[in-house]
Each structure stands twice: as C-alpha cells, then as structure tokens.
Amino acid sequence: MGTVIRVEHVSKVYQLGKVGTGTLASDIQRSFARLTGKEDPLLRIGQKQSEDGIHIALRDVSFNVTQGQVLGIIGKNGAGKSTLLKIVSRVTAPSTGKIKMRGRLASLLEVGTGFHPELSGRENIFLNGAILGMTKKEVARKFDEIVEFSGVAKFIDTPVKRYSSGMYVRLAFAVAAHLEPEILIVDEVLAVGDADFQRKCLGKMKDVSSQGRTVLFVSHNMEAVKNLCQEVVLLEKGQVAEIGNPTAVINSYFKRNTEYNSKVIFEEENAPGNEIVKLRKAELHIHEGETLDINQGFDLHFEFDLKNDYPEFNFSLNLFSITGEHIFNTVSTVVSVNCGRVKGNCTIPSNLMNSGNYTVSIMAVSQRSITLFYFQNVMNFEIFDNRENEKWFGNISGAVRPKLDWKIS
Amino acid sequence: MTQEEIQHEEWTQIIEPTEGIFNFNLRELWRYRDLILLFVRRDFIAVYKQTILGPLWHFLQPLFTTAVYTIFISIVKVPTDEIPRILFILTGVVIWNYFSQCLVKTSNTFIGNASIFGKVYFPRLVIPIAVVISNLMSFCIQCLLIIPFLFFYRENIHPNFYILFIPFLILILAMMGLGLGVLVSSLTIKYRDLNYLIGFSVQLAMYATPVIYPLSLIPGRFKSIAALNPLSPVVEVFRYALLGKGTFSIETVLYSAVAAILILIIGVLMFRRVENSFMDTV
C-alpha cells in the first residue's frame, strides 16, 4: 500500500513576546527598507534579540504514513505534537518544509467545533458536519446513524445550550465519528465521556482503520496508543526522536522520562539540610528492566551525612501524588547510627502503586520523636501504566492500585 | 516515469509555507458551498433567538433610524428633490445598511472566529461570504418594508425600469463591503485598533455619502470631490429607480463598479496572504 501522507522537513517557528502593539512604526520601517532594497533595519540592530525572541516548535520533522495505518504521535507537553497536527490539518502553515497528502482529510482537534448554542441538535449536526468537510447530502445520509450513536435522539430538536455537557460531547463526537475521510486526525478526544462512550469511540477508531483509512492519533494515553497504533512517532523538543513499533517506542519514551526525574546527587557544599543532617543522594532503582511501570517493584534509596551519633534513629517517608494527595507515610525501623554516611533503602513492591506522578519527602528522626530535618520533595518520578489484553484504556482511579488475591466461585 | 514520479502526480494536497498569492482557490470554495449556506442559516436564525420581537427587528431597526433622520432633516430643512422626506430617508437607510452591515460584520472575520479557525480547516472566505449573503436576506426583507410607503406616496414618485438594475447595485455594494471588510479583518490581526476604528468610520462614511441628503445638494465646487466616493452613485441610482429622482451618469456608475472590483481583489489578496498563518498571531 502506498504512502498517503509524506511529511518532509517540516519546521515551525513562532515569534515570542508582544505581537501587535508598537509594530506599526517598525512595519513601516521594514517595508520601506524592503522597497529601497536595504537590509531590514530592525533585524540588524536587534540581531541578538530576534534570536531570543523565537521559539522553534518543530525542527526538521519528516516521516511517512502508509494507507490504512494508525500512526500514534507521543511526546511530553510542549514536544510539538499539537503544532504538528495543526500543520497537517492546515490550521496553520509550516515555516519551512512540505506535507504531501493523498485523499480527503478531516481533523478532530476538538469535538464540537462550531457548535452554536442557540441551534438545535439537528441543525448543529449539519453545521458541524459541514465544518468538518462533509456535504449536506453526506450528513443527511448518515443522520440517523449519528443520532443513534450519540444517544440524544429525544432532544434532537432542543437547542444544544440546554444539553448536559455529556450529551453535548456525545453528539459532537457522533458527528465526527461518522466522517468518512481518507485521513482522520484525532487529538486526545478519548479524554471525554464516560466509560461506555469511550469504548464506543475506540471501537469506532478501529473500524475506521480497518476500512483502509489512515488515522493520525495524538494521545497521552499510552495504553490506547499501544492498542490502536501500528506505528508510533516520538517527538522530543520539536524533533522526531524515534519512529517504530509502539511497544518499543513507548518504552523508550518512559525510559527517557524516568531517568530524568529520579536521581539526585548533592555536593557537600550545596546539600540540603542543616548542621546535623544533610541529604547527599536520592535515587530510584527499578528492580527489573528499564521502565517504571505498575508491574515493577522499585527501591527508593537515600544517603545522608550525619554530624552526631544517634542511639535511636529512623526515617519517616511520605509519598505524595503530584497533585498533593498524601498516598502514604512509612516509618523505618529504629536503629542506632554513628556519625558519617547513613544509607536508607525503602522497597516498594510491584503492583501496589497506581500509575501517575509522585513526589517523595523524607524525614530524619531521632529518639522516635525529634525531627532532625524534613526534606521535602527530594525527588519525583512517574509510574507508567501497563495493561495487556485489556479493552479499557481510561484511568483506573484510587490512591493505590494493589494487586490482591481474588477468589471467585 | 519512475515510481516516485507517478506517486507525485497523485498527491491531492500539498501543504507549503506559502501558497501562490494569486491562487484564489475558487474551486475549493465551491466545494464548501453547503457550509456557506449553513452559516447563512445560522447567522440568520441565531441572531433573533430569545428575543421577543424576533425577526421583526429586521423592520424595526431601519424604521427607528429613518424616524430619527427624518425628524433631523425636517428640522434643518434639507431639500429632498421634492420626495417625501420619510421615503427619501428610508430608501437611503436600507441601501446604506446593506453596505455598512457587510463591512462591519466581515471586518471581524478573523478575530471573531479565531476559536473555530484554530481547530479546523475550511476556506476562510466561507465566513465573510456567508455574512454577505445573510445580509442580502435582511436587505430583501427591508425592501418589503419600503413597498407600503411607495404605495402610500404613489402620487409623488416615479418608479421606473431602473429597478431592474437594483441587483447590479447590490452586487457592487456586496463587493465593496466584502472587499473592505476582509481587508480590514486581515489588518486587525496585527492592529487591533482598527476594530475600534471601523464602527465610527462607517458612521462618518455615511455622512460622506448622500444617504440623508441628495447629491444634488452639494455645491458645485465640492461636486468633484463628492464624485470620488464610489458609494454615492449606487445610492443615487437606487433612489432614482424607486422614486424617480437622483443624480448620476453612466460614467459614475461604471466608476463605482470598477472601484468595487478593485477593492474586492485587493481585499481578497490581502486576506489570502494572512489566512494561512494568522493563528500564530491572534
């Protein structure tokens, strides 16, 4: 099968800072210089400034997408995913490079674009369908299916401003799902709706690709990406870091991000703490493999410098989610320590933690009650999800996600 | 041909940093004609939802305006070529409204629709074209308002075959309104000041156009300056067609038509130049 999208050396540069105010004078100066064939006066004077004043969102991005493929695009926030989708869907033009495409393209960067609150569900289906590139005839042909899929048949002649947000989103997605473009671009729409609806949406996306259509799919939901995509592009700082098989690329994505957060070493002079205790090292060790997912046990390892001997000494470790939720507090056994280097190691078993971002705070305690120092947010790490053979890709909520013994009879 | 070249022939869309500026892309616009009509419908329906008087506003607004100006010119005793003042003003207001509404509403195209434009592609010209068409519908409704007045004052007026030229006049106004509107909207991306300027500029332009006074009132030495305003002949021909009084010549009407075409071309060229990248600025 042939290539339907070819992205060739695409870059996108944004001007930073103020745009608009005070530019009339400089614009006139510029146009005048251009007319008289001189150099741009502002560029010359402010050379350094103009270098600082730009942001390169995409840098020389190239890849191909073959027909019928679901291509996932992953990367951290700010890696350029959305910019890339915007360029492919023609919302904005690339600064350099080309994108060649074959076939009609529809993009879903948002559901319900152009919905008008005063119009009824019926009118909005037609309007939204047309905005997404369908003709009136095509929408009319699909109308019953769309209404059925959305499940808001009863309210189809009610203005959408009276809809609940769930109904609104379902109707919007229903329209989008019934587009029949050769190329479909989807950005994070799975984040909406309830479990049942999400399942419907994912099913629909699978259908689309099995009909020989091509899908570009941007998501932070690695489970969905792993299960839906045949190939994944990893973007990092606006560049293509990796392209390939989903499992491999996703693992590498996790690995890149795990290393980044979870090892801190301090020199003696700038180590946090006070005169009696200083933190020198905080590190996370994964038991097996290289990526920290929910099936991995791991160790939190600390090293401290103590100035005194303590006959009764212990650690108290607090684990918080990134949103500040206190997950647990664990207190070490009480030991006798001498001054100098003290190492602490706390093992967190596999299948206990939920996926997510966490921060660690640790307290050094003497005589079971006196706080020597409380080191807050000494490190943070992310535990990735890992589900195999599952049909549910939404969040599994809860502070922890222990694997427990079940007996079903 | 090699495999590569064959493939190259088949690309249906090539996205590049800039498109050719003389590429008006009319074919694509035609493909989106359903969308234009749906936007017309939306603008038309949504405006008067949840108002008590609803579509009646199409009548009330020109009536009120006419009442105010009629009182005004009665006080200052502006001669109206022996045409009943109220009819004189009403015809002027209705045709002027079409132009001013087209201009004001299309001038907001980019900023008013940034949230849609930021999420999905369709030819951006769809929006201003829809505005011009939905205004045409209000214009037609307002023309109905003129009819009873024509009937009431039938003794004093002389409608004539120039009525057949009214669609042509409307086309001129539509081109000027659209052309200027998209030009302004392209400039407002960078210079928001224009947004504030447009409202009273249109107001001032009305006084520079024979809307509440006849062109014949202008003294001889200012006539040549007044003739520069391409809107004047349109208003005068409209009045002549319905009422039988107006000052114009074939040359002035042709001048208006040429000006309208030029304004439209310049406006659309400017619009096309910015539409690809305006999202980065807004």
Contacts between the chains, C-beta under 8 A, distances in Angstrom:
chain1	res1	chain2	res2	distance
A	2	B	7	6.6
A	2	B	10	8.0
A	3	B	7	7.0
A	14	B	280	5.9
A	15	B	280	7.3
A	15	B	281	8.0
A	19	B	190	7.2
A	19	B	281	5.4
A	20	B	190	5.8
A	20	B	191	7.0
A	20	B	192	6.3
A	20	B	281	7.6
A	23	B	190	6.2
A	23	B	191	7.7
A	24	B	191	6.3
A	27	B	190	7.6
A	86	B	118	7.9
A	86	B	279	7.4
A	87	B	15	6.8
A	88	B	15	7.4
A	89	B	120	7.0
A	89	B	121	5.7
A	90	B	15	6.1
A	90	B	121	3.8
A	91	B	117	7.0
A	91	B	118	6.1
A	91	B	119	6.8
A	91	B	120	7.0
A	91	B	121	5.8
A	91	B	279	5.8
A	92	B	276	7.0
A	92	B	277	5.9
A	92	B	279	4.5
A	92	B	280	5.9
A	93	B	15	7.1
A	93	B	16	7.4
A	93	B	17	5.5
A	93	B	18	6.9
A	93	B	276	3.9
A	93	B	277	5.1
A	94	B	15	6.7
A	94	B	16	7.4
A	94	B	17	5.6
A	95	B	17	6.0
A	96	B	17	6.0
A	97	B	17	7.6
A	98	B	14	6.2
A	98	B	15	6.6
A	98	B	16	5.4
A	99	B	14	7.2
A	99	B	15	4.1
A	100	B	8	8.0
A	100	B	11	4.4
A	100	B	13	7.3
A	100	B	14	5.1
A	100	B	15	7.7
A	101	B	11	6.5
A	101	B	12	6.4
A	101	B	13	4.4
A	101	B	14	7.5
A	101	B	15	7.4
A	102	B	10	5.6
A	102	B	11	5.7
A	102	B	12	5.3
A	102	B	13	7.7
A	103	B	12	6.2
A	104	B	12	7.7
A	105	B	13	7.1
A	107	B	119	7.9
A	107	B	120	6.1
A	107	B	121	7.1
A	109	B	118	8.0
A	109	B	119	4.7
A	109	B	120	6.9
A	110	B	119	4.6
A	110	B	120	7.9
A	113	B	116	5.7
A	113	B	119	4.5
A	113	B	120	5.0
A	114	B	116	5.1
A	114	B	120	7.4
A	116	B	42	5.5
A	116	B	46	5.6
A	118	B	45	7.4
A	118	B	46	4.5
A	118	B	49	4.3
A	118	B	50	7.2
A	119	B	42	6.4
A	119	B	45	6.8
A	119	B	46	6.3
A	123	B	41	7.6
A	123	B	42	7.6
A	123	B	45	7.6
A	126	B	38	5.9
A	127	B	38	4.9
A	127	B	39	7.7
A	127	B	42	6.0
A	130	B	32	7.5
A	130	B	34	5.2
A	130	B	35	4.0
A	130	B	38	4.9
A	131	B	35	6.4
A	131	B	116	7.1
A	131	B	120	5.8
A	131	B	122	6.2
A	132	B	120	6.4
A	133	B	32	7.9
A	133	B	122	6.9
A	135	B	34	5.1
A	136	B	34	4.3
A	136	B	37	7.8
A	136	B	38	7.5
A	159	B	49	7.5
